[in-house]
Amino acid sequence: MFPKPAIAVFLLAGTALFPGPALAEAPFDFAHTPGQLPKDVVPAAYRIEIVTDLKRLTLSGHEEIDVTVTAPTNSITLNQAGLMLTSTTLDGVPAKIAQDDKDQTATLTLPHPMATGAHKLAIVYRGPIPATPNGIYYDDYRTANGKPHRMLVTQFEVADARRMFPGWDEPAFKATFQLTATLPADYTAVSNMPIASSTPVGAHAKRVVFGTSPRMSSYLLALVAGDMKAVSGKGGDTPIHVYAPTGEQEQGRYALGAASQILPYYNDYFGVAYPLPKLDLIAIPGNYEAGAMENWGAITFIDDDLLFDPKTSAPATQEAVYVVVAHEMAHQWSGDLVTMGWWDNIWLNEGFATWMETKATDHFNPTWQMWPRQHEEREQAMAQDAHPTTHPIQQVIHDVSEANTAFDRISYEKGEMVIRMIEDWLGPDIFRDGMRAYMKAHAYGNTTSADLWAALAQVSHQDVATVARSFTEQPGIPLVTVGRACDAGRTILTLTEGRFAISDPHPLPARWNIPVTVAGPGVAAQRVILTPDQPAHLTFAGCGQALKANPGENGYYRTAYDSASLTALGKAFSQLNAADRANLLGDQYALFQAGLAPLSTWLNLVAALPAMHENNIAVWQDTIGRLRDLDAMERGNPSRPAFHAFARALLGPQLARLGWTPRADESFLDTLLRPQVISALGLFDDPAVISGAQARFAAYVKDPASLPPSLVDPVTRVVGQHADAATYATLVRLLRAATSTEDKLRFFGALASARDPALIRQTVQIAYSGVIPNGRVAHALAWTAAGSDHPDLVWSLVQDPQAQKQIRARLAPWSQSALLPAIASHSFNPDVAKALAADPSATASTGARIEAHKATDLIAANAAIAARAQADLTPWLAALSH
């Protein structure tokens, strides 16, 4: 490792930038913002009252909406989905109602045109409260003592507020909300604002009135009610409450501590204090498909992303809780206070919050090495972005089904990496000052990416838009090629720009303005903005030294080195810091995937890791992930046993160093790495690990306290992979007895790892039998395809019409389109791709077509890469054995 060098700025201000995409995005303008609703009638304030019946699972509602008419019209079109509007008036004048359930709209026609100005719209309606986890729904769960309970939950993003009340359910239509709900008398109720009043309604109900919210988008409204209790604290002067099902509230203490740290940090960073009177974090038991949702002032989480029990929870859960809390709290500014105008800019919400979650977690937990470990998420984003089915960070969104597909690794992780690159280029203080200006200028409003670039440019005096737009308005990954020459005792690097692509027969031309940094052990960094029209040249004193592009992995690009540069980096590999070692490995493996380098280059680098005593988790996470990928490609190949032997030899020294038993003085990162090493060795059929896991599992079944929480997941997964019928039955029993979401997913993960086809059939049926909450059914089936070693069998089982009918009945509408593609994408079989393309669900919507196209492309690419991997691996392994 080498200390972070001082950076010499080179060719920044004077570089002529390539203009980038031809059609530059404009700043936010309400009149021209995309959407499906007319803009001649605009809401200003909602007063919504609902009466819930949690026995009949219905709601009845009445709302008054203050609206502004901007142009004379005799009709109002707004959103509704699954509701029945029974009467409506404007200023007391009845309107005719026409519902279009396919378009999820209702059109209200008045006898005469409305005058421009302010009016009052009143609507009476009714609707269902379903079990599928979207809109307003019910969540049935069991407490730790087995007692059944029912909770009322809302989840409105992308476009499901319309399932609880008619309204303008698009993000540009911001308004205030005042919510009143009649609920069971013994329920605790939480919404965005504090309770203003609560009065009894008969013997068994109460009417709860919440305060009026600030101006916000409809998808941020929330209502959760049930048997809950909270632990409470403060973040600065703001009260914070973490709600959980009664009896589990103490497991919210860790999240409460995290939130109490993070809120003052964000207040300072954004330069705008958190504007609501309270912040609530709410654990939803099990049936919560979104994972977590940034409802303003009432953030909801699937319970295992918010609750942490030191006695039973894995250390990975501890980290996940901190990260997810940091992410959703970042949204209280980026997304809630300032909201993208339309879903084409969802990355402004999600990319920024993903970047900020890492920044905040790293700030308060510096020993966790968050930034080097972001390499894993970077690789996942690039894995999608290299394919021809990728999309720009800012993409055209035509409808709700398309909007749902945008919540992917391009919007989240690529968005994060582009923000990180721009911060690194401008400097953290300048970037922060730009964010403060952006928040102050657009508070309670909407924006596009252009508004962010303008704020950053105003503060930095740099042409931010031209650099940033080249990454956000076009798809794909830049490839920086590094060539070197020695001249008069100096190294001259020549950098050229291209496009990195996998299985893309017609790649688009390269058009980026790339902030590129080059440094080396003991060598000060130099920077340049690399453009597509001409190479850049950097000169360093001396010859033969290791010079690496993208130090710290702050840039979003792949790097290909000439042989001399790669040889020098290989010799100095142990001197590079962890982020750079992981980055070099990631780039070399990707070059193999793209057909630009042999697999042996990557294999030779990782084969040397034990000799150099590599112990860093970021490097091993990357290596283990690649080994797992190669193992899937080796299915059916005679060299697979030899590959397993190589993988065991590579990982064995790490387990010898770590041991099975966590030590009191070990680092948190070693505690996180051990389960990954054990799981991988089990996958590669290490006999000692398999027998060790089986012995520990037998003791765990008798006494759960015998196994440290960090080992429950790897032990059960290794046991599940090698399970016979009796062991599998024991895992099923543990799953059915589990009451916490963390335990349910642990034990199901073990079942999903089983290799026996007869057991796989049982696992698929269990996934949609009701033992897994509805919000995790689609995920569970995808895990089974990924972990069972028989993805084609899982595909055939799920494609069965009767199975599909039962599965789809449990899914939220917005998750339907991804069900089959998520399973099929683990196959290398062209017949599976054909079957997916022919399935009616693949063309049910624009979003479904996008998901199916991505999966069929990935199947073909994986098959081609697997063929090359097998061709390269066989001789390399043979040479290794000699």
MONORJO-V433627 format. One line per field, one symbol per residue. ss: DSSP state (h for helix, s for strand, l for the rest). A space follows every 10 residues. Layout:
ss=???
This chain:
ss=llllllssll llllllllll lllllllllh hhllllllll ssssssssss sssllllsss sssssssssl llsssssssl llssssssss llsslsssss llllssssss ssssllssss ssssssssls llllssssss sslllllsss ssssslllll hhhlllslll llllssssss sssslllsss slllssssss slllssssss sslllslhhh llsssslsss sssssllsss ssssslllhh hhhhhhhhhh hhhhhhhhhh lllllllsss ssssllllll lssllllsss sshhhlllll llllhhhhhh hhhhhhhhhh hllslllsss llhhhhhhhh hhhhhhhhhh hhhhlhhhlh hhhlhhhhhh hhhhhlllll lllllllllh hhhhhllllh hhhhhhhhhh hhhhhhlhhh hhhhhhhhhh hhllssslhh hhhhhhhhhh lllhhhhhhh hhllllssss ssssssslls ssssssssss llllllllll lllsssssss llssssssss sllslsssss sslllllssl hhhlllssss slhhhhhhhh hlhhhllhhh hhhhhhhhhh hhhlllllhh hhhhhhhlll llllllhhhh hhhhhhhhhh hhhllllllh hhhhhhhhhh hhhhhhhhll lllllllhhh hhhhhhhhhh hhhlllhhhh hhhhhhhhhh hhlhhhllhh hhhhhhhhhh hlllhhhhhh hhhhhhhlll hhhhhhhhhh hhllllhhhh hhhhhhhlll lllhhhhhhh hhhhhhhlll hhhhhhhhhl hhhhhhhhll llhhhlllhh hhhhlllllh hhhhhhhhlh hhhllhhhhh hhhhhhhhhh hhhhhhhhhh hhhhhhhhhh hl
